Amino acid sequence: MPLRFSLALALVLALAGCDGSTDGPLRPDSGMMSLPDSGGDVSETTYHGDLRPILAANCMTCHEEGGVAPFALETYEQAVEVAERMEEVTRDRIMPPFLADNSGECNTWSNHRGLTDDEIAVFEQWVLDGKLEGDPTTPDPERAVLPELPSVDLTLEMPTYAIDASEDDDYRCFVVETGLTEDQYVTGYDVHPGNVQRVHHVIVYNPIDADAVAAAEALDAEHGAVGDGYPCFGGPLVQAPPMVLWAPGAGATRFPRNTGVQVLAGIKQIIQVHYNNLVEDSPNEDRTIIELSTRESATPAYIYPLADGDLNLPPRMEEVVESNRTSFSFLPIPVRVWGAFPHMHTLGRSLSVEIHHSEGGDQCLIEVPPWDFNWQLAYWLDEPITITDTDAATITCRYNTMERDTEVNWGDGTEDEMCLNFVYVTP
């Protein structure tokens, strides 16, 4: 796969001259709050006394009037309409969305957002008890406060875009200027959608060189007026690893302490936006803004792909398993893995990465048991994993191809698939 090998070469050259240290992973505040004790009997579980505090702490950043979610959960009347569905998706840990296993059997993640077993039980008990309203005069619970950046040093602005509502989903890439006259290290980011109802996720890709930028600009020119962007379902279609991965409800993300991703002066960035058009009464324009914290110097981080680029998925199969082993023999020095960014398309069902240490056996990096293409998330380890040039990694992806009549291969298109996990590494 050209992307993997070109980025591997860049990583070798960069790490060979790098040294640095970090104080440990920064634990982003996920905005979660513990459930207050309602003091009531479990047989009298009510919306106002028991359920609404959980919704306020974990759900209402998206499920609010005018929010990105398809319905609000701010009132009893709104919640009771979807009571059984809420019980189902919380029980199955589909909501709040966090796909990576956080049980500790593989790893735990500093930006985990999810419900405790006790909180999940409240949803079930509320339904069993008859979906009682409780006392409507109960004071409003405190809502989650999303994390913010310590400073905003650089802003990426896409042009105003008329969303293509002819499809249920519109994936668009925009090539934007940074305005940088000197190289900078990005140390954190926040995203402000211009159309909260339709923007489902945002990824900023950092092109590896001027040729990658030129290729993206050529794609832009092929699809309407320059600046209007180009369709990009699976990725930017050029050699550019992801730097920003944002989904609703996440708030600001700060990279592990004293680390950053270098953005070169004069190198434009590529903003991919996924627009969900299954909404009603929403504007059809967007102008999303990405805020970045930057520094002149930092321990350099590199976004390196682990992939199985030789995909040959037969059609009409309930399960197809693909895997690939990657050696880290190109590493000039040991590195630490701080984060993982998994990626598959719509046929994907699960993804896992195993690290094979030459001394010490195997270690699970990430396990995504229920892959969902709609949630492109970044996962940050509680504790980094050290790898050396004698170690290796195996990525394993599982697919269901029952809906396809022909073989499916690697590619960026809607009919293609990927088996890919980027890792955020530092010396």
HELIX and SHEET records of a PDB file:
HELIX    1   1 PRO A    2  LEU A   15  1                                  14    
HELIX    2   2 VAL A   42  GLU A   44  5                                   3    
HELIX    3   3 TYR A   47  LEU A   51  3                                   5    
HELIX    4   4 ARG A   52  ASN A   58  1                                   7    
HELIX    5   5 TYR A   76  GLU A   81  1                                   6    
HELIX    6   6 ALA A   83  ARG A   91  1                                   9    
HELIX    7   7 ASP A  117  LEU A  128  1                                  12    
HELIX    8   8 ALA A  210  GLU A  222  1                                  13    
SHEET    1   A 4 LEU A 154  GLU A 157  0                                        
SHEET    2   A 4 ILE A 289  ARG A 295 -1                                        
SHEET    3   A 4 GLN A 184  HIS A 192 -1                                        
SHEET    4   A 4 THR A 253  ARG A 254 -1                                        
SHEET    1   B 8 LEU A 154  GLU A 157  0                                        
SHEET    2   B 8 ILE A 289  ARG A 295 -1                                        
SHEET    3   B 8 GLN A 184  HIS A 192 -1                                        
SHEET    4   B 8 THR A 259  VAL A 263 -1                                        
SHEET    5   B 8 THR A 299  ALA A 307  1                                        
SHEET    6   B 8 LEU A 420  THR A 426 -1                                        
SHEET    7   B 8 VAL A 335  HIS A 343 -1                                        
SHEET    8   B 8 TYR A 379  ILE A 387 -1                                        
SHEET    1   C 2 TYR A 161  ALA A 162  0                                        
SHEET    2   C 2 GLU A 285  ASP A 286 -1                                        
SHEET    1   D 5 TYR A 230  PRO A 231  0                                        
SHEET    2   D 5 ASP A 169  VAL A 176 -1                                        
SHEET    3   D 5 GLN A 269  ASN A 276 -1                                        
SHEET    4   D 5 VAL A 199  TYR A 205 -1                                        
SHEET    5   D 5 PRO A 242  TRP A 246 -1                                        
SHEET    1   E 2 ASN A 312  LEU A 313  0                                        
SHEET    2   E 2 VAL A 408  ASN A 409 -1                                        
SHEET    1   F 4 VAL A 320  SER A 327  0                                        
SHEET    2   F 4 ALA A 392  TYR A 399 -1                                        
SHEET    3   F 4 GLY A 348  HIS A 357 -1                                        
SHEET    4   F 4 GLY A 361  VAL A 368 -1                                        
END                                                                             
